[in-house]
Amino acid sequence: MQYDELNQTVTALREKSESWPAIGLVESIDLSNEAYRLAKANGYQWCYKEKRLVPIQSQHNVA
């Protein structure tokens, strides 16, 4: 998966998971976990500060 496509997919999953009052907490957690697994499988992690994927070895704020 190309970076742009992966970043778009993970961002969409994260945004949808953040609407948990509308979709329910369990589905929100499932979406968040799916985003995490997809990113990690491709060598990336989510940067909360920049709201985008960064390489796992990066020193970004991933908290």
N, C-alpha and C positions, 0 to 999 in steps of 0.2 A: 504494500500500500504506500503510495506517495505521501510525503509529509503534508502537503496542503489538504489532501483528501482525509488523511488520518486526523489532522488538527480540526478540520471541519466536523468530522464525525464525533470525535471526543468532546468538542465544545458543545455540539448539539445535545449529546447525552448528558453532559454536566448541567446545561441550562434546563433541560427537561427535569432532571433529578432535583434541581433547586425549586421547582414548583410543587414540592411535595404536599402542601395542603390540598392542592387540587387532585393529585394523582394517588395520594396515600403514601405513608412513610415506607412501607415494605417495598413498593415499586420504586420509590426514590432511591432506596439503598441498593436495590438490584441494578438500577441504571448507573449509579455511581460506581459500583463494583465492576460492571461491564466496561465502563470508560477506563477504569484503572487497569484492568486486565488487557484491554486492547492496546493502550498506550505502552504498557510494560513489555508486552510481547513484541512490540516494534522498536524497543530501545528508548522509549521516551517516558517522561513523567510530567504531571501537570504543574505549572508554575502559577500559584494563586495570585501572586503580585502582578504578573503580566497577563494572566488569564489566557495562557497558550501552552503548548507542549514544548518542552526543552529536552535535550539529550540527558539520559540518566546521570552521566558523569558531570553534568553542569553544576555550578555553584549557585544557581538561582534559588530564590526563596520558595521552597516547595512545601514547607511546613506540613 
